[in-house]
């Protein structure tokens, strides 16, 4: 490839491959996978030993450890990390894309429903064609129908949803968001003991919180 920009700090691996495809004027990110040797297979695999090169690493010139760190939601078995790229980058925040056209790692989480930065619900369908957003699309901000996701309307999330998104964002290393949560909740609150296994299929936490959320305190972090 002629152009191999580095991943953004908060970019997902699926989003990075999609952006690589767009940057190199490919019609689909599947071209990147084919060049990396994943013909007909959209599951990327990394060996536990980061010093062993992969074709994707050789193609992009980026460190394996860096690429694997972007593979949120990957599974590991027998020292092999598997990442179903086609299942990712399928929801987004239009306001985030306005600020920078790249897919955030935070969006790859199945329980992420709200953007903690803009306090709006993430979208997973194109408002023009009404089809589910797919990873395999012409570009990061472009639907297969041609619609620019940056122009999609957003809806404001509830206080509880915003609060929970701050907690999730904090678990991904955003210390300032976790500190904001701790300033609102007591240390023994159930929110601090949540695990991925305690979420229902709808993505709503299985926990009964007793404290109201003061969103005004959160706005200082925007």
N, C-alpha and C positions, 0 to 999 in steps of 0.2 A: 504494500500500500504506500501511496505517496504521502499521505497525511496521517500522522499518528499522535494527536494531541494527548496530553496526560489527563487522567480522570480527575474530576473535581473531588474535593474532600468528602462531600456529601452525596456523591453520585453512585448509583447502583451499577452493578456489572451489566445487567440487561440494558440499562439506559446508556452505558458507555458504548456498548456494541452498536446500539441503535444510532448513537451520535457519530460513531466512526463511519457507519454506513452512509449517513447523510453527508458527512464532511468529504467523503471520497466519491460522492455522486452516484452511489449504488441505488438501485430501485428498491431494494429490500435488505434488511440486516441479515437475511439468510445467506447473502453473498459472503459476508464476513465469516460465518460459520463454515461455509464450504471451503474458503481459503485456509481456514484453520484446521481443515480435515474432518469436520463434523458433517459429513454428507448424509442427509436424511436423518440426522440425529440432533435434536435440539437440547440435549442434556450435556452440559460441560462437566468434565471430570478433572480433578486436580489430585495429585499424589500428596500425601501428608508431608513429604520431604520437598520443601519449597525450592531446593537447589536443583531439582530435576526439571528441566525445561519442558514446557508444553508447546504445542503448535501455536496456540493463541499468544503465549508469551513471546515466541519467536516472531510472530506476525506483527505484534504491536511494539515490541521492544520494551515492554513494561515488565517489571518484576512480578514473578508468580505470587509472592506474598501479598503484594499490593492488589493484584487482580482478585485473589481469593478473599481478601478483606472486604471486597465490594459485593461478594456473593451472599447477601442476606437471605436466610431461609434455606441455605444449602444443608444437605444431610451427609453424614460421614459414616462409612462402613468399611471395615477391612482396610483402613488407612487411605481410602479413596473418598474424596469429597465430591458429591454430585449436585449440580445446580441446574434446575429446569428453567432455562432462560425464557422459554416461550410463555411461562406462567407469570412473568414479572412485567413491570412497567405498564400495567394495565389500569392503573388509576393515577390521578394527578390533581394538582392544584393549579388552576389557570393563572392565579396571581403570582405564584412562584415562577411559572414559565415566563411571565412578563419580565421578571427581574433577571432571570438567566435561563436560557432554553436548554436545560438538562434535567434528566429524570432523577429525582432524589431517592436515596437508599431507603429513607423512611417510608416511602410509598410502597415498597415491596412487602412490608409486613401485612399479613392477612387481617390483622386486627387494627390496623391503622385506618381510621375513617375520617379524621379531621386534620387539617393543616394547623399545627400549633403556632405557626408564624402569623398567618392571616385569619385564623380562627373561623375558617369556613369548611364546609364539607368537601371532601375529595370527590371528584366525579369519575365514574367508570363507564359512562356511555356518552357518545357524541350527541350533542344537542341538535345537530342538523339531520343526520341519518338515523339516529336513535339506536345505532349498533354498539355493541360492547367494544370498548377500546382494546385494541390488540397490540401486543409487542411488535409484531411484524407490520410496520406501517412506513410510509414514505419518509417521515422525519419525526423528531421528538415532539414537535408542536403540531404536526399535521396528521389528520385522519385520512383514511383511504378515500373518503368522499371529497377530500380537499379542504375540509373545514379546519380553521386555525384554532386550536384549543385555547389560545390566549384570549380569544374573544368569547369564550363560554361564560355564561352567567354563573354566579356562585350563590350559595345560600349559607346564612350564618348558622353555626353550630350552637347547640345548647351549652350552658355553663358547665354542666357535668361532662359533656363530650370534650370540651376545650380543656378542662382540667385533666382528664385522662390522657389526652394527646400530649400534654406537657409532661406527664409522667413517662409515657413511652419514649418521647424525645430525650428525656433525661437518661433513660436506660441505654441510649445509643451514644452516650458520652457528652451530651450537652449539659454540663454541670450547672449552668445558670438556670436552666429550666427545672432541674431537680431541686435546686435550692429554693426556687419559688414555690414549688409544691410543698416542701418541708416547712416553709413559712406559714402555710395555710393549714396543713394537716398536722396532727400530733404524730409522734414517731410510732405509736401503737395502732395507728389507723390501718385498716385492711388494705388500703391502696399500696402500702409498702411491702406487702407479702404476696402480691399478685404474681402468678406464674402463667405461662402460655397455656398450660393444661386446664386452667380454670376459666377459660373463655368458651362461650357457647358458639354455635355455628354462625350466629348472627353477628359475632364480633363484639357483643356487649359483655362487659365483665360480670362474672357471677359473684357479686359482692354487694352488700348493702351499705352504702356510705351514708353517714349521718350528718356530714358537715356541708354547708353550702359553699359555693365557690365564689370568691371575690375576683371577678375577671379584671377589674380595674387594676389590681396589683400585677396582673400578668401583662398588661399593656405596656408597662415600662420596659419590657424585654423586646418589643417589636422593633 
